[in-house]
Amino acid sequence: MDNKRKYERVDLSTKVRYAIINEGDAKNISQGGICVVTIEALEKGKDMTIIFTLPNSKEEHLKVFGKVKWSKEIAPHVCESGIEFWDVDDKVKRTIQDYINKYFKK
């Protein structure tokens, strides 16, 4: 039988981490976390990566790691969840703080 694969393969036995990409809307943000609105509740205690942009920011995509602290349904298919940041790059921290500072200067 001919192998029709473009590249050769070798056996591998190792753990793999994967994520299913979902989207929601940010409701509010602080240096310590973000509140997101989704169509389903997020699992409390779940670690996650969050990628977002801030309005009028020079940074296109900010990436933070966090943990879901709470999640509640506020209407059918509308849930709010609080995600506490636990690993934030210093540059991202400054970008978030600059955004918050500009908000209060309005």
Kinemage of the C-alpha trace (Angstrom):
@kinemage 1
@onewidth
@group {chain A} dominant
@subgroup {mainchain}
@vectorlist {calphas} color= white
{ca met a 1} P 0.000 0.000 0.000
{ca asp a 2} L 1.389 3.397 -0.985
{ca asn a 3} L 1.653 6.094 1.676
{ca lys a 4} L -0.055 9.132 0.131
{ca arg a 5} L 0.861 11.544 2.918
{ca lys a 6} L 2.802 14.623 1.970
{ca tyr a 7} L 5.051 14.391 5.054
{ca glu a 8} L 6.426 11.404 6.929
{ca arg a 9} L 4.965 10.699 10.347
{ca val a 10} L 6.459 9.185 13.479
{ca asp a 11} L 4.731 7.839 16.562
{ca leu a 12} L 4.391 10.267 19.446
{ca ser a 13} L 3.007 9.835 22.942
{ca thr a 14} L 2.697 13.101 24.881
{ca lys a 15} L 0.046 15.295 26.493
{ca val a 16} L -1.571 17.952 24.304
{ca arg a 17} L -3.391 21.067 25.507
{ca tyr a 18} L -6.101 22.459 23.282
{ca ala a 19} L -8.797 25.072 23.431
{ca ile a 20} L -12.034 25.706 21.665
{ca ile a 21} L -12.249 29.334 20.674
{ca asn a 22} L -15.346 31.096 21.916
{ca glu a 23} L -16.226 34.763 21.865
{ca gly a 24} L -18.017 37.075 24.217
{ca asp a 25} L -18.188 40.788 24.938
{ca ala a 26} L -16.285 42.632 27.624
{ca lys a 27} L -18.465 44.498 30.091
{ca asn a 28} L -15.763 46.074 32.249
{ca ile a 29} L -12.075 45.745 33.084
{ca ser a 30} L -9.661 46.514 35.910
{ca gln a 31} L -6.002 45.770 36.551
{ca gly a 32} L -7.155 42.637 38.353
{ca gly a 33} L -9.620 41.164 35.892
{ca ile a 34} L -12.365 41.427 33.312
{ca cys a 35} L -16.113 40.810 33.244
{ca val a 36} L -17.315 39.135 30.063
{ca val a 37} L -20.788 38.494 28.683
{ca thr a 38} L -21.273 35.154 26.925
{ca ile a 39} L -24.140 32.965 25.744
{ca glu a 40} L -23.340 30.283 28.319
{ca ala a 41} L -21.876 30.237 31.804
{ca leu a 42} L -18.147 29.698 32.133
{ca glu a 43} L -16.884 26.971 34.447
{ca lys a 44} L -15.859 28.422 37.826
{ca gly a 45} L -12.185 27.770 38.551
{ca lys a 46} L -11.337 27.207 34.875
{ca asp a 47} L -8.010 28.633 33.708
{ca met a 48} L -8.190 30.436 30.407
{ca thr a 49} L -6.377 32.632 27.959
{ca ile a 50} L -8.154 35.858 27.062
{ca ile a 51} L -7.280 37.851 23.945
{ca phe a 52} L -8.899 41.254 23.456
{ca thr a 53} L -8.361 44.778 22.224
{ca leu a 54} L -8.991 48.031 24.004
{ca pro a 55} L -10.685 50.903 22.152
{ca asn a 56} L -8.189 53.443 20.785
{ca ser a 57} L -5.217 51.347 21.917
{ca lys a 58} L -2.023 51.078 19.902
{ca glu a 59} L -1.837 47.405 20.887
{ca glu a 60} L -3.939 45.273 18.547
{ca his a 61} L -4.280 42.139 20.665
{ca leu a 62} L -3.721 41.930 24.394
{ca lys a 63} L -3.233 38.437 25.806
{ca val a 64} L -3.707 37.590 29.468
{ca phe a 65} L -4.149 34.440 31.485
{ca gly a 66} L -6.853 34.216 34.096
{ca lys a 67} L -9.190 32.088 36.163
{ca val a 68} L -12.993 32.202 36.177
{ca lys a 69} L -13.983 33.399 39.664
{ca trp a 70} L -17.744 33.548 39.158
{ca ser a 71} L -20.358 33.096 36.463
{ca lys a 72} L -24.095 33.734 36.484
{ca glu a 73} L -26.968 33.696 34.033
{ca ile a 74} L -28.610 37.118 33.874
{ca ala a 75} L -31.143 36.247 31.147
{ca pro a 76} L -31.799 33.269 28.897
{ca his a 77} L -28.557 32.664 26.935
{ca val a 78} L -26.893 35.690 28.528
{ca cys a 79} L -24.269 35.084 31.202
{ca glu a 80} L -21.750 37.295 32.950
{ca ser a 81} L -18.475 35.903 34.221
{ca gly a 82} L -15.690 37.458 36.256
{ca ile a 83} L -12.212 36.412 35.229
{ca glu a 84} L -9.329 37.227 37.552
{ca phe a 85} L -6.017 37.855 35.822
{ca trp a 86} L -3.154 35.755 37.159
{ca asp a 87} L -0.432 36.189 34.572
{ca val a 88} L -0.180 39.507 32.787
{ca asp a 89} L 2.847 40.779 30.895
{ca asp a 90} L 4.165 44.136 32.194
{ca lys a 91} L 3.513 45.830 28.841
{ca val a 92} L -0.100 44.601 28.880
{ca lys a 93} L -0.486 45.808 32.496
{ca arg a 94} L 0.657 49.299 31.436
{ca thr a 95} L -1.713 49.273 28.443
{ca ile a 96} L -4.671 48.339 30.660
{ca gln a 97} L -3.711 50.961 33.264
{ca asp a 98} L -3.337 53.645 30.573
{ca tyr a 99} L -6.810 52.783 29.276
{ca ile a 100} L -8.283 53.009 32.782
{ca asn a 101} L -6.497 56.317 33.445
{ca lys a 102} L -7.861 57.808 30.179
{ca tyr a 103} L -11.362 56.662 31.107
{ca phe a 104} L -11.284 58.574 34.397
{ca lys a 105} L -9.861 61.709 32.760
{ca lys a 106} L -12.967 62.137 30.573
